[in-house]
Amino acid sequence: MPKTKRELLHAVADKIGGAHGERMRRALKKKTPFDAIMDLPMSDGAFAAELEKLETDLPKAFAKMKKSDWKKPGT
């Protein structure tokens, strides 16, 4: 059965875990203008490839976020 981008993001939220993962899951439940795109089917191969790429990219993104003060304007 084909998977969707929404399921991919839920899998990412599971990998993130904790408060950040829960916040991501809550955001995915809200209605957005992108729902039609999020629910388009994707092949199992594409799903696995994107999940693998996210698994390598997310730790780098989180490390970069920790270096900046996101509460200060202009950062």
C-alpha positions in Angstrom: 0.0 0.0 0.0 1.4 3.4 -1.0 2.4 5.8 1.8 2.0 9.6 2.0 4.1 12.6 2.9 1.9 12.8 6.1 2.9 9.3 7.1 6.6 10.2 6.3 6.4 13.2 8.7 4.7 11.0 11.4 7.6 8.6 11.1 10.0 11.5 11.5 8.1 12.7 14.5 8.4 9.2 16.0 12.2 9.3 15.4 12.5 12.8 17.0 10.4 11.7 20.0 9.8 13.8 23.1 8.1 17.1 23.2 9.4 18.1 19.7 7.9 14.9 18.2 4.6 15.4 20.0 4.4 19.0 18.8 5.0 17.9 15.3 2.3 15.2 15.5 -0.2 17.9 16.8 0.7 20.2 13.9 0.1 17.4 11.4 -3.4 16.9 12.8 -4.4 20.5 12.0 -6.1 21.4 8.8 -3.8 23.2 6.3 -4.0 24.4 2.7 -1.4 21.7 2.0 -3.5 18.7 3.1 -4.2 17.5 -0.5 -0.4 17.5 -1.2 0.4 15.8 2.1 -2.0 13.0 1.3 -0.8 12.1 -2.2 0.5 8.6 -2.4 4.2 7.8 -2.8 5.9 4.6 -3.5 7.5 2.5 -0.8 10.9 3.1 -2.4 10.4 6.9 -2.4 9.2 6.8 1.2 12.2 4.8 2.4 14.6 7.0 0.5 13.2 10.2 1.9 13.1 8.8 5.4 16.7 7.8 5.1 17.7 11.3 3.9 15.8 12.9 6.7 17.5 10.6 9.3 20.9 12.0 8.2 19.7 15.6 7.7 17.7 16.1 10.9 20.6 15.8 13.4 22.5 18.4 11.4 19.5 20.8 11.4 18.9 20.4 15.1 22.6 21.0 15.9 22.5 24.2 13.8 19.3 25.3 15.6 20.9 24.9 19.0 23.8 27.3 17.9 21.4 30.2 17.2 19.2 32.1 19.6 15.8 31.7 17.9 14.1 34.1 20.3 16.2 37.0 19.1 14.9 38.8 16.0 17.2 38.7 13.1 18.9 35.4 13.9 
